[in-house]
C-alpha cells in the first residue's frame, strides 16, 4: 500500500499538467479576427467555432442576438457569462447580465414542425453554462 500511494499522486499530477485551459474572451463588439484576449476579444459566433476541449469561453455582459443556432464545438467546455469588460473583466452573477437572444430568423425543421434553437450540444459531454440567460423569440 505504501508503494501505491506515491504512484497515485505522480499519476494524478501528470494528468493534471496535461489539461488544456485556453480562455476565450467575448464581447458584443468583438470581431471574428480577434485573438480572444481581454484586449482583443472575439464575437460570440467565433468563440463557438474556435473553442477546443478544455477551453473556457468568458462572455462579457450584454445582449447577444443570434439568427442561427450555435454549436458547442467540443466536449469539456465551460461557457460563462456575467463579465464586465470595462471593469477589467470583473465577474457578476446578476440574472440577465449576459443574455443570448435567439431571433425568429432561420427556423429549422419541416413545414409545420419548425423550431428555434439557440445552442446545440449534440454528442458533446462535460460542458457547462454559468450565469447566462437564453431567450427565444416566439415561433411562427
C-alpha positions in Angstrom: 0.0 0.0 0.0 2.8 2.4 0.8 4.3 2.0 -2.7 1.0 2.7 -4.5 0.2 6.0 -2.8 3.3 7.8 -4.3 2.5 6.4 -7.7 -1.1 7.6 -7.4 0.0 11.2 -6.7 2.5 11.0 -9.6 -0.2 9.8 -12.0 -2.6 12.5 -10.8 -0.1 15.3 -11.2 0.9 14.1 -14.6 -2.7 14.1 -15.9 -3.4 17.5 -14.3 -0.5 19.1 -16.0 -1.7 18.0 -19.4 -5.1 19.7 -19.1 -5.7 22.5 -21.6 -7.2 25.7 -20.3 -7.4 28.4 -23.0 -9.7 31.3 -22.1 -11.6 33.0 -25.0 -13.0 36.4 -24.2 -16.2 37.5 -26.0 -17.8 41.0 -26.2 -20.8 42.4 -28.1 -18.3 44.4 -30.2 -15.7 41.6 -30.6 -14.6 40.7 -34.1 -14.1 37.4 -36.0 -10.4 38.3 -36.3 -9.7 39.0 -32.7 -7.4 36.6 -30.7 -9.8 36.2 -27.9 -7.8 38.0 -25.2 -9.2 40.6 -22.8 -7.9 43.4 -25.0 -8.7 41.8 -28.4 -12.0 39.8 -27.8 -13.9 37.8 -30.4 -17.6 37.8 -31.2 -19.8 35.0 -29.9 -20.0 33.0 -33.1 -16.2 32.9 -33.5 -15.8 31.7 -29.9 -18.2 28.8 -30.5 -16.3 28.0 -33.8 -12.8 28.0 -32.3 -13.1 26.6 -28.8 -11.3 23.3 -28.2 -11.7 20.7 -25.4 -11.0 22.2 -22.0 -11.4 25.8 -23.1 -13.3 28.4 -21.2 -15.5 31.0 -23.1 -15.9 34.1 -21.0 -18.7 36.3 -22.3 -19.0 39.9 -21.3 -22.2 41.4 -20.1 -24.7 42.5 -22.8 -27.3 41.1 -25.2 -26.1 38.8 -28.0 -28.7 38.4 -30.7 -28.2 35.3 -32.8 -30.1 34.3 -36.0 -28.8 30.7 -36.2 -28.1 28.1 -33.5 -24.6 28.0 -32.0 -22.9 24.6 -31.8 -20.8 23.6 -28.9 -17.7 22.6 -30.8 -16.1 20.2 -28.4 -16.6 18.4 -25.1 -15.5 19.8 -21.7 -16.0 23.4 -22.5 -17.1 26.0 -19.9 -19.3 28.8 -21.2 -19.6 31.6 -18.6 -21.3 34.9 -18.7 -21.5 37.9 -16.5 -18.1 39.5 -17.1 -17.8 43.3 -17.1 -15.1 44.1 -19.7 -15.0 47.8 -18.8 -14.0 46.8 -15.2 -11.1 44.5 -16.0 -13.4 41.5 -16.6 -14.9 41.7 -13.1 -17.4 38.9 -12.6 -21.1 39.4 -11.9 -23.8 36.7 -11.4 -26.7 39.2 -11.8 -29.6 37.5 -13.7 -29.8 38.8 -17.3 -26.3 40.3 -17.1 -25.4 38.2 -20.2 -28.2 37.2 -22.5 -28.2 35.2 -25.7 -31.4 36.0 -27.6 -32.4 33.7 -30.4 -34.3 35.6 -33.1 -37.2 34.2 -35.2 -35.0 34.2 -38.3 -34.0 30.9 -39.9 -36.4 28.5 -38.3 -35.3 24.9 -38.5 -37.3 21.8 -39.5 -40.0 20.8 -41.8 -43.1 22.9 -42.5 -45.5 22.8 -39.6 -42.7 21.3 -37.5 -40.3 24.2 -37.2 -38.3 25.1 -34.2 -36.0 27.8 -32.9 -32.8 26.5 -31.3 -30.2 28.7 -29.5 -27.5 26.2 -28.8 -26.8 22.6 -29.8 -24.6 20.3 -27.8 -25.2 17.1 -29.8 -22.7 14.4 -28.9 -20.8 16.7 -26.5 -20.2 15.9 -22.9 -18.9 17.7 -19.9 -19.9 21.2 -21.0 -21.2 23.8 -18.5 -23.1 27.0 -18.7 -22.8 29.6 -15.9 -24.6 33.0 -15.5 -26.1 33.1 -19.0 -29.8 33.9 -19.8 -31.0 32.4 -23.0 -34.2 33.7 -24.6 -36.1 32.9 -27.8 -38.5 34.8 -30.0 -42.0 33.4 -30.4 -42.1 30.7 -33.0 -44.3 31.2 -36.1 
